[in-house]
Structures are given as structure tokens and as C-alpha cells.
């Protein structure tokens, strides 16, 4: 641990406040939750997160519905933007829920990801800035996207259309004197069709939200197998960098068992932070907001803020390691094979 005298005054103040919190035991779970929220407020609010050495493109995927993909996408994106980073969200789900949560216009006829994918429109013409969070932009999805799967089937280079559009946009920003985008998050539909394939091809990393319930890992082996196929044929640098446990209820044995299983099989990929079940998280989209702006002091917002810090710190370390050592595409492929085998083992254990 860093000695107190090596910390700057702000870090010293935060450390002293954390040390002043009361000691709790397993016999007082409510007090433990309150202490955890207090610690997060002290350590995280107002903190700046490290910038990655280059733009990180992260696809948030899980073909199982209702696990918190969109919620995770918008709240981690908002948390990173509040911490001083430039973040872009690509809403690649025809439901358009990410666009709703970020407060951007996505009625029929609005320039959107559909025009980018199908018509080849410049991404810069459709990107909107979130009205609630500075430095957070969104490429919205409209109802038109629901027909894109069929229209993309007959197109040339159908799997790489989103990647080409994003590369052009990032170059355009730099050429026009705009700040570099630090993070790009791609929200996916709960399926493994062409929209999701485009999301896997555009990204280097995959973040998988896993719900802390019985069928949490059902289908995970198929998702990892799909990622392995994408690596082999379309995007050799793609890999699963992060697993986030969502809808966690510490009061139930089931949630604890699921969390233990995931951490056992994916120890380095699973974030320490778990996102609790939270009414505030569920309420926020109905007000066109993320929970980060709707109720920044709630347990759910603080959990996503801590998860965002983990993502940022892990990313800074990973890019530094890659720069020093170099990372071969084959290494990522072998990693995917290992993760696929681990997910298959967990799925068989649950059955």
C-alpha cells in the first residue's frame, strides 16, 4: 500500500476519511452496505480516471436478454465521461434503449446507426452529444434498425461496415481538431445476428454482463464460441476483457454461488465490483437519464462508478503491457479457447 507521506493532500484526506468509517462484521450486513457506499463516495466522487494510450473500443454483449447490457453500457460510459474522459456510445440495438437513457433524439427519421450501416452515411452526421453529461456522445438507434439485419445480408463487406465507419469518424475528429475519443462502447441486441457480428468486428474488447441468477451462464459458452469464430475469420485481436456481475443480491445464497462460480472460472476477467439490484437504476431511463445523473449518490450509481474505475485502471495497465511486451493475435485466440472451455464446464456443472 502507498505510504501516507507519498500521497498528495487530496489522497491523504480521502484515506483518512475511509479509515474513520466504523468497523463492521458479517453479522451486520446492512451496516456493511452503508459502509461500502460511504467508502465509494469518499474514494470516487470527483476523481479523474486515467486515459488509455489509445482509443478502446468495447462491445457489451450477451445473447441472453435482461442481463443489464444496455444499463451497463450507458452507466459505465456516463461514469467515465464524468471522470474526465471522452466517450462515445454506439447504440446497435433496434430497441434504442441506450439512446433513451442518454437523452438523445431517436424518433423515426432521425439520422442514426441505420443510415451509417445501410446507406454508408458518415458517422459524424448522426452522432449527438448527451444533454446531461459533457464529453459523452451517442450514435442513436431508431426503429429502422430492426430491418437492417435483412438488408445487410446482400451487401458487400457486410461484417465490417461499422468498423470502417468508426475508423473514418475517429480520423475525422483528429483531423478537425477535436479531442480524441478515449472509449467507444457498442450496445448489442440480445442475439447473435449481423448487428452483433458488426459489433464484434468493430471492437477489440468484449464486456459481458452476467446476471446473478440460476441461468446466468447458460449460453455463455455459445457466446464465447462465436467470439472465437470472429477471431479466426474477421477480427483476430478481439478478446473478452471484462465480466461484470449485475443484479447482485448479497442476501441470497444463489447470488453468492453464481458469483463464486464466475470468479472461479474467470478470475482475471471478472471485476471485483458487483452491481446490486436497484430501484434507482430501473427508474433512471424513464426520465431519459442514466443513474449517474438521476441519483449519483445511490448504491447503483456508486457501484457503476467503481466498476468504471476498474475498467479504466485495467485498461491503462493492459495497454502499457501490450506496448512493452507486444500481444500476438494467436495469444488472444488461445485465450478465447480457454474461456470457451471454462464456460462449457460451468454450464455443465449448473445442469
Buried (B, 14 or more C-beta within 10 A) or exposed (E): EEEEEEBEEEBEEBBEBBEEEEEBEEEEEEEBBBBBBBBBBBBBBEBEBBBBBEBBBBBBBBBBEEBBBBBBBBBBBBBBBBBBBBBBBBBBBBBBBBBBBBBBBBEEEBBBBBBBBBEEBBBBEBBBBBBBBEBBBBBBBBBBBBEBBEBBEEBEEBBBBBBBBBBBBBEEBEEEEEEEBBBBBBBBBBEBBBBBBBBBBBBBBBBBBBBBBEEBBBBBBBBBBBBBEBBEEBBBBBBBBBBBBBBBEBEEEEBBEBBEBBBEBBEEBBBEBBBBBBEBBEBBBEEBBBBBBBBBEBBBBBBBBBBBBBBBEBBBEBBEEEEEEEBEEEBBBEBBBEBBEBBBBBBEEBE
